[in-house]
Amino acid sequence: MSEEFRQAAEAAKDPTSYGLVTYAWVMVLSAWGGLVRFIRKVKAGDMSWKQAALTLAGEITTSAFAGVMTFYACEANHAPQLMTAVLVGVAGHMGGRALEPLEAIYRRWIGPKDKD
């Protein structure tokens, strides 16, 4: 691929260039992964059903956010679509734990600020 085509393809990949269907499948897949983890935690006795009802929205929101961030990371690295789907689902299942590696990448990318 020529450099011009590569630059055009990269320019087309911004958060507003993806359709609603793409965002819908990313959100559903990652939220589904979060729901699976949540149900497993309740069944394992890690929390009561009453506690579960109070934390469900937060768990799903965290899972969806982790899934969207993973989707962006996969897109930036040109991951195949099926691998992206797998990683989005797993990130949703991991929830906040999936954000820790992304946070480490962010810190490496930004780097420490000099105190001059």
N, C-alpha and C positions, 0 to 999 in steps of 0.2 A: 504494500500500500504506500502510495506516495506521501510525502510529508504534508502536503495540502489536504489530502483526504483524511489523514490522521488528525490533523488540527480541527478540521470540520466536524469529525466524529466526536472529538473531545468537547468541542464547543456545544454540540447538541446535547451532551449529557450534563444537564444541570437539573436541580430538583424540580423545576417547573416544566421540564420537557417530558416527564413521564406522565402517562395517562392515568385517569382515575381507576381503570381496571388493574393496572400494575400496582398502584398503591393499595387497592382493595385486596388483591391476593397476598401481598406482603403483610398487610395488617392482619388478615384472617389467619394466615399460616403461622405467624409469630404469636398471635393471641391464642391460637389453638395449642401451640407448644406450651405456652404459659398456663393454660387451663389444665393440660395434662399433668404438669408438674404440681399445680395447686391441688388437684384431686388426689394425686399420689401422697402429698403431704398430709392431707386430711385423713385419708385411709390408713396411713402409717401411724396416726395418732399424734402427729407433731402439733396439731391444733384442733380445737373443737369446731363443730359445725357453726357455733355462734361466732367464734373468732374468725372463722373462714368467711362468713357472710360479710363481716366488717372489712376484710382485707382483699376481697376478690377484685374490686375495681382497681385498686392500686397495683395488684399483681398483673392484671391484664394490661394496664397502661404501661407498666414497666416492660413487660414482654413485648408489646407492640413497638415501643421506642427502641428496644434492643434489636428487634427485627429490622426496623427501618434503617438503623445505623449500619447493621450488617449488610443489608441490601446495598447501601451506598458504597461500603467498602468493597463488596464483591464487584460492583459496577466499575469502580475505579481501577480494579485489578483485572478486569476483563474475564471474570470467572464464567464458566459455562452456566447456562440457565438452570439446569438440573442441580448443579452443585450449589448455586445461589439459593435455590429453594430449600435444599437440605440445610445449609448453614443458617438461613433465616428461621426455619423451624426449630433447629437446635438452639439458636440464640434466644428465641422466644421461650423455650423450655428452661434455659439457664436464667433468664430474667436479668436481674442486676449483676449477676456474676459474669454475664457476657459483656457488660460494659467495662469491666476492669481491664481487660487487654486493650480495648479501644482507648481507654484513658491513658494507659501506658504508651501507646502509639502516639497519642496526642502530646503527651509530655516530651517524648523524644523528638517529635516533629517541631514543636515550639521551642524546646530547649530551655535551659535555665537562663534567667535574665541576669546580666551583669549588674552589680551594685556599684556603679560609678557615681 
